[in-house]
Amino acid sequence: MAAIYSLYIINKSGGLIFCKDYGSAGKMDTNDSLRLASLWHSMHAISQQLSPVNGCAGIELLQADTFDLHCFQSLTGTKFFVVCEPGTLHMESLLKYIYELYTDYVLKNPFYEMEMPIRCELFDINLSQAVQKDRVALLGR
Amino acid sequence: MAPVAPRSGDVIFANVERVNAELFTLTYGAIVRQLLTDLEEVDEVNKQLDQMGYNIGVRLIDEFLAKSNVSRCVDFKETAEVIAKVGLKMFLGITATVTNWDVEGTTCSLILEDNPLVDFVELPDTCQGLNYCNILSGVVRGALEMVSMKTEVTWLRDMLRGDDAFELQLKLLKQVPEEYPYKDDE
């Protein structure tokens, strides 16, 4: 099965609010993750400006020889992105599903403060289940 | 291609988790009652309900977007329709009619066909200034603000005050562009 390397969630101002590494390859320390998140935020914004057509929503997929990066931005400006093995399938539906988990287990937690780093155990649990379970099941959604 | 936005929230309503309507109504009643006791002034209660609604709205919008598959609305008219037909259905199990558009297309009214919040409520004489459902207006305002629309949401008609319907007025004040301030010359 193709592997997911890591998952990031960035708030609408470009701050990293969630980061998780899966597997041993490509582990990063917190500072590097923060830097990478705000860099991606800016690149995403620049990509919108580069578009010759109005209404561009920014980079959705970045492909490199060693990894794919799939990005999903909600209409409220929160960005979710996964870094995975090249050619991993169903990442769009996984990201959408993670967005749903975020609305359920993060935003509905009364003690979670908006735009702040996510420390919600229920979210962690449900997230690891979603990432681990056979993602073919997500295709039907 | 993006999926076509649903014109009705029936399917979503059938699929989300729901609570007993009576429990919901009574819980809301208890909140309003407690606020009246704590704040004493009816105006303060209206303000507090609106603020509570706002706090709910800024979070609830993401759930709405995540579960409804609604894509970006082209104009405020479409936004109002989506609130009336999809949003209210998804969270309250009701729908509304959108009417009373002004010429600029920035102000309209939602006429609620039903309102589960008020099922057992009779306003006493001491609370005549109370906008019992003010939490709803706050929710709508908060939700729209997160998708870059500054709005003013007010109750025009309230059956608890003897009117013949529930009428919620939406007024678009301004649309905040999502552009980043990256221009070099600024």
Interface residues (C-beta under 8 A of the other chain):
Chain A: A45 I46 Q49 S74 L75 T76 G77 T78 K96 Y99 E100 Y102 T103 D104 L107 K108 M114
Chain B: V58 R59 L60 I61 D62 E63 L65 A66 K67 R72 M146 V147 E178 Y180 Y182
